[in-house]
Structures are given as C-alpha cells and as structure tokens.
Amino acid sequence: MAIKAYLDKSGQNSSPYVTLAAFVGSDMAWAEFEIGWREALKTGFLPVPYMHMVEALGLRPNTPFDRNLGWERKHVWDLVGKLLVFLGGLERGRITMHSCVIDMDAWRDLTASGCESPSAVELCNRYVSKYIVALFAAKVLERAPSEVFLIARDDLLNFTFDRNEDFFDPFRKFVNSEKEEAERTGDSPIWKLVDGVGEGEMKTTPGIQAADVLAWALNRESTVSKGEEGKHIAYLLHQIVMSTTKLYDRQTLSREFGSKTPTI
C-alpha cells in the first residue's frame, strides 16, 4: 500500500532554530488517523476544524481560536493534551515521526567563519526527506531487491509539504533529478520509489497539522527555559510516537562542516 509523508516546518533563517518535521504512515494508517484526529479536535473548549499552533496559542483573530470566541491559552493547552492522548493511543509504529532541528545561531557563526555549510533547507531535507526514502527503500529491499523495480504505483512513497514551504521546491527538484538519472543510468533505484512530491492545505490535512505540532514543539523545546509552558510537548511526543530526530547543534555542525568545503 502507498506510504505518505506529511511535512511542516517551524522557524525562519533569521530565527534561533529551524525545524522540519514529518509524520509518515500507510494509506490505511492515515485513514484511521484522520478520523481520530478530527474527533479529538471536537472535544476542546469549542470544536475546531484544524490545529495550527501559531494561530491557537496566539488566539488569533478571525480564526477558530479567536479570543473573542472565548478561547484562552489554557483552553489551547487542554486541546493539545487531548491530541497527545489520541496520539498515545495509536498502535505503536503505524505512524512514525521524523525531524531535523538546526541551531541557526551556530549555523550563522559557522558560515561567517568561512566554512561552507549547506543551507538550513538542504540540511533538513537531507535528514528528514531523504532519510524517509532510505528507510522505505530498506523495508522494500528486506522483502526482495527486485521489488524496487517491480513495485506497483499504489505501493510507492508520496511526500506532501505544507503549502508555500521553502523546503518543497528544492526537494521536488532533487527527486526529479535523481529519478531522471536513475532512468538514464540504472543507478540509485531507491528514488524510483518516490511517486510524487506535492503541497497540501494544512487546514484540511491532519497529517500536516500533526507535523506542525511537532515542529512547533521542537522549536519551543530549544528556545524556552525549563518550566515554561510548552517546553515538555516535544519530549512527550517522542515518548508516545516512534520517532527519529537529528539535531544540528554547534558541535555537530562544526564536526560535519567545520572546513571550507561542505560534505553534503
């Protein structure tokens, strides 16, 4: 069956941290997930059609979380807790999450020193997007190497980025380039497993909403002090959902890119 990855980011190049987060699962797992996620969204202070952390915690006007409707931050945290309870009730491993966090102050210091580190977009796409492809390919190869070439289109991997993310176009171009090269040379067959790289509408796509929660939580974990609200959300997510993550902190960036030539 088809595997779908939904991706969202938190932070800008000028921010302290940039994070790319993804939730991955089969069509069947996503069908169950979307029903449960939407049901959980109905159980808050007021029923809402989607979760978007910036809108919700900002009690943003003209959104479902508008303070004029009675929303307070305590209501938002209560709803986030209900979503975590829902995620914790999923069969472990049916939905997985993957993330990359970049310390942008360290990245800026490294590039200012003359070292040619890849951009935040390149780093996150390398770890999150390419890692998901490699993980999926490994599972296919466990069954039979020939299946890389014989696998049906309905069993391929699809990526959906939140609309207007700056990660989308570079990754789409990279995948298309790799697929064309694989067709020409017969090498890099894992990229033949990627059927499509597209954009989705966050407000109607629970997978992107879940990725938004994770990306926001990881940035929050990195930027606030112990005891501040939201500090623990990323930790809880990692306890209840099978996950992988990569942190490009100062030490990791220096070790991998602390020279004049990038190694990506």
Beta strands, then each sheet from edge to edge (+ up, - down):
strand 1: 3-10
strand 2: 17-26
strand 3: 95-103
strand 4: 157-162
strand 5: 194-200
strand 6: 243-248
sheet 1: 5+ 4+ 1+ 2- 3+ 6+
end
